[in-house]
Amino acid sequence: MKTDVLIIGAGGAGLMAAIAAKEEGVDVLVLTKEYPTRSQTCMAQGGMNAALGNVAEDSVEDHIQNTLKSAHGEADEESIRFMCSEAINAVEYLDSIGVCFSRTGDGKIAQRRLGGASAPRACYAQDYTGLKILHTLYDRANALGIEFVNDTFLLEVLKDEDGNACGAKVLDIRSGELKTYIAKTVILATGGYSRIYDKYSTNSTASSGDGIAAALRAGAKLKDMEFVQFHPTGLKNSSILISESARGEGGYLLNSKGERFTDELAPRDQVSRAIDEQIKKGEDIFLDIRHLGESFIDEGLPQERKLAKLYENVDPVHDLIPIKPVAHYTMGGIAVDNRSQTNVERLYACGECANHNVHGANRLGGNSLLEIVVFGREAGRNAATKAKEVASLSVPAHTECFLEKEFSNTVDFYKYKEKIGNLLYNKVGIVRKKSELKDALEELEMIKSLLPQMGWSDTSAVYNTNKQEFLEFRNIVEVSEVVIQSALGRDESCGAHYMEAQS
Ligand SMILES: Cc1cc2nc3c(=O)[nH]c(=O)nc-3n(C[C@H](O)[C@H](O)[C@H](O)COP(=O)(O)OP(=O)(O)OC[C@H]3O[C@@H](n4cnc5c(N)ncnc54)[C@H](O)[C@@H]3O)c2cc1C
């Protein structure tokens, strides 16, 4: 199977890249392991930042300064300037293709304030913002005739004898066959890696860092992998997210004594640490939105009410919501330049799997949906332009296939998947210590050495989810190893990477 631009991943970033590449007049094919409309982007609730100034005074410069401050000196000012300046265009584009943003009384796009923002800047569609963006982009991609192959799991990025990316080796989940796709350029848009924290994550189960692990195996550089953002308000028992918009609209954080203990709208790293400190003192922590009133909650935060009822059995109109901070967003990823190009020729990356140098050590709420639209478009355009320069399709060099190795299947990998989640949450979490990071790495290396004794027990070829989960597990192991090594490589505290002094 052959195409000009091959895109792996059909979340907001992959879809935006596909639309932009197609509009450049090249052939585009999108592969994804799940149905596009189920991609994690659909879970984004709070909003997408753009300094429209529709409900209060705001400016692109303030957006830039807020983003720079939150990044703790670890981002690139030029990239941030580009993203924030493009934000207004990006929202206008989404509005023009049919994203149903919530409106103010006078018909402008409504905006709310999220943590670390100096003004109400997040444009939203109730608390279903990501869902509306994703589904509208998918409609648009279909209208342009872009081809999708769903239920396709990326195994390896293929390279030719000269080291150029030239396609992908995949598992067809429906049939169990191994397949090869050849392309002039390849874009990875496979999402983040917060699911390495297993049950301590707000993320979709698909966010196992597959594209990042495949990029690493193909020789691509990774950057800032230690920067894992913990969201202050995961539901206590399920880790399901209660969006920052709940605090943005005026919600409070309370401890068991009913006291407020932090600025609820400070950046997420600060709020998460404040909660962590309280929990370590023995406090239970709650989000209180009761004072916002039923009609306001039903109009502005309908999903949050449903999630709290469904997963925590509390009704936020009348009850406090029990919460805890959990892994939510990964600032690290595949290193790319300002053209979304990796260090591997003809390999591009965008979205949460990439590091476009805009979030640094701590991402601001609302800047990720912005990033996937702005840089998804850039990646699509640049990969298409490059594809036009490539005269013919390359022949891939031989790539060893992990699936063809021997696995004795005497050790249950599911047990170790949970173990890695616990290990990371406890030792590579909100507050870190060098000795614990070293312990975590040692334990992870031991788990890695057991891989040949693991494997899949389901032998069916068709829709073998057991095999797919083992492939994800392998990526979780590889990505976790890099996260711990990167954390060990940084002694000082910086944003989401907070080191406690050793006694
Ligand atoms: C609960 C929640 C709420 C959020 N709220 C907000 C918000 O309000 N504002 C904001 O700015 N950000 C928010 N975010 C963050 C934001 O939604 C994500 O960072 C963003 O949507 C990521 O988009 P993406 O396209 O990079 O990846 P995704 O949407 O995760 O898409 C990844 C795609 O890659 C595919 N894929 C993965 N692995 C493979 C493989 N091996 N083979 C083939 N395909 C593969 C998947 O199937 C999927 O199609 C939120 C995140 C969560 C979890």
The ligand as an SDF file (V2000), in Angstrom:
LIG
                    3D

 53 58  0  0  0  0  0  0  0  0999 V2000
   -9.7830   14.1750   30.0790 C   0  0  0  0  0  0  0  0  0  0  0  0
   -8.9580   15.1440   29.2980 C   0  0  0  0  0  0  0  0  0  0  0  0
   -9.3480   16.4690   29.1920 C   0  0  0  0  0  0  0  0  0  0  0  0
   -8.5820   17.3800   28.4620 C   0  0  0  0  0  0  0  0  0  0  0  0
   -9.0170   18.6760   28.3460 N   0  0  0  0  0  0  0  0  0  0  0  0
   -8.3010   19.5540   27.5970 C   0  0  0  0  0  0  0  0  0  0  0  0
   -8.7700   20.8790   27.4030 C   0  0  0  0  0  0  0  0  0  0  0  0
   -9.8410   21.2490   27.8700 O   0  0  0  0  0  0  0  0  0  0  0  0
   -8.0020   21.7260   26.6740 N   0  0  0  0  0  0  0  0  0  0  0  0
   -6.8180   21.3480   26.1150 C   0  0  0  0  0  0  0  0  0  0  0  0
   -6.1720   22.1720   25.4640 O   0  0  0  0  0  0  0  0  0  0  0  0
   -6.3700   20.0780   26.2620 N   0  0  0  0  0  0  0  0  0  0  0  0
   -7.0710   19.1690   26.9720 C   0  0  0  0  0  0  0  0  0  0  0  0
   -6.6350   17.8850   27.1080 N   0  0  0  0  0  0  0  0  0  0  0  0
   -5.4190   17.4700   26.3850 C   0  0  0  0  0  0  0  0  0  0  0  0
   -5.7420   17.2410   24.9110 C   0  0  0  0  0  0  0  0  0  0  0  0
   -7.0180   16.7040   24.7690 O   0  0  0  0  0  0  0  0  0  0  0  0
   -4.7360   16.2800   24.2510 C   0  0  0  0  0  0  0  0  0  0  0  0
   -3.4410   16.6880   24.5400 O   0  0  0  0  0  0  0  0  0  0  0  0
   -4.9100   16.2850   22.7460 C   0  0  0  0  0  0  0  0  0  0  0  0
   -6.2470   16.0390   22.4240 O   0  0  0  0  0  0  0  0  0  0  0  0
   -4.0120   15.2610   22.0920 C   0  0  0  0  0  0  0  0  0  0  0  0
   -4.3530   15.1770   20.7270 O   0  0  0  0  0  0  0  0  0  0  0  0
   -3.5200   14.2690   19.7480 P   0  0  0  0  0  0  0  0  0  0  0  0
   -4.1500   14.3690   18.4060 O   0  0  0  0  0  0  0  0  0  0  0  0
   -2.0810   14.5660   19.8750 O   0  0  0  0  0  0  0  0  0  0  0  0
   -3.6960   12.7840   20.3140 O   0  0  0  0  0  0  0  0  0  0  0  0
   -4.9900   11.8620   20.5220 P   0  0  0  0  0  0  0  0  0  0  0  0
   -6.2500   12.5990   20.4490 O   0  0  0  0  0  0  0  0  0  0  0  0
   -4.6610   11.0670   21.7400 O   0  0  0  0  0  0  0  0  0  0  0  0
   -4.9400   10.9100   19.2410 O   0  0  0  0  0  0  0  0  0  0  0  0
   -3.9460    9.9180   19.0880 C   0  0  0  0  0  0  0  0  0  0  0  0
   -4.3070    9.0680   17.8970 C   0  0  0  0  0  0  0  0  0  0  0  0
   -3.2380    8.1390   17.6550 O   0  0  0  0  0  0  0  0  0  0  0  0
   -3.7640    6.8300   17.5080 C   0  0  0  0  0  0  0  0  0  0  0  0
   -2.7260    5.8750   17.9100 N   0  0  0  0  0  0  0  0  0  0  0  0
   -2.0790    5.7970   19.1040 C   0  0  0  0  0  0  0  0  0  0  0  0
   -1.2160    4.7660   19.0850 N   0  0  0  0  0  0  0  0  0  0  0  0
   -1.3130    4.1830   17.8640 C   0  0  0  0  0  0  0  0  0  0  0  0
   -0.7050    3.0550   17.2420 C   0  0  0  0  0  0  0  0  0  0  0  0
    0.1730    2.2610   17.8770 N   0  0  0  0  0  0  0  0  0  0  0  0
   -1.0470    2.7490   15.9840 N   0  0  0  0  0  0  0  0  0  0  0  0
   -1.9710    3.4960   15.3180 C   0  0  0  0  0  0  0  0  0  0  0  0
   -2.6010    4.5560   15.8550 N   0  0  0  0  0  0  0  0  0  0  0  0
   -2.2670    4.8910   17.1120 C   0  0  0  0  0  0  0  0  0  0  0  0
   -5.0030    6.8120   18.3750 C   0  0  0  0  0  0  0  0  0  0  0  0
   -5.8690    5.7910   17.9610 O   0  0  0  0  0  0  0  0  0  0  0  0
   -5.5660    8.2230   18.0880 C   0  0  0  0  0  0  0  0  0  0  0  0
   -6.2730    8.2130   16.8850 O   0  0  0  0  0  0  0  0  0  0  0  0
   -7.3850   16.9600   27.8430 C   0  0  0  0  0  0  0  0  0  0  0  0
   -6.9750   15.6270   27.9500 C   0  0  0  0  0  0  0  0  0  0  0  0
   -7.7540   14.7260   28.6750 C   0  0  0  0  0  0  0  0  0  0  0  0
   -7.2950   13.3030   28.7850 C   0  0  0  0  0  0  0  0  0  0  0  0
  1  2  1  0
  2  3  1  0
  2 52  2  0
  3  4  2  0
  4  5  1  0
  4 50  1  0
  5  6  2  0
  6  7  1  0
  6 13  1  0
  7  8  2  0
  7  9  1  0
  9 10  1  0
 10 11  2  0
 10 12  1  0
 12 13  2  0
 13 14  1  0
 14 15  1  0
 14 50  1  0
 15 16  1  0
 16 17  1  0
 16 18  1  0
 18 19  1  0
 18 20  1  0
 20 21  1  0
 20 22  1  0
 22 23  1  0
 23 24  1  0
 24 25  2  0
 24 26  1  0
 24 27  1  0
 27 28  1  0
 28 29  2  0
 28 30  1  0
 28 31  1  0
 31 32  1  0
 32 33  1  0
 33 34  1  0
 33 48  1  0
 34 35  1  0
 35 36  1  0
 35 46  1  0
 36 37  1  0
 36 45  1  0
 37 38  2  0
 38 39  1  0
 39 40  1  0
 39 45  2  0
 40 41  1  0
 40 42  2  0
 42 43  1  0
 43 44  2  0
 44 45  1  0
 46 47  1  0
 46 48  1  0
 48 49  1  0
 50 51  2  0
 51 52  1  0
 52 53  1  0
M  END
$$$$
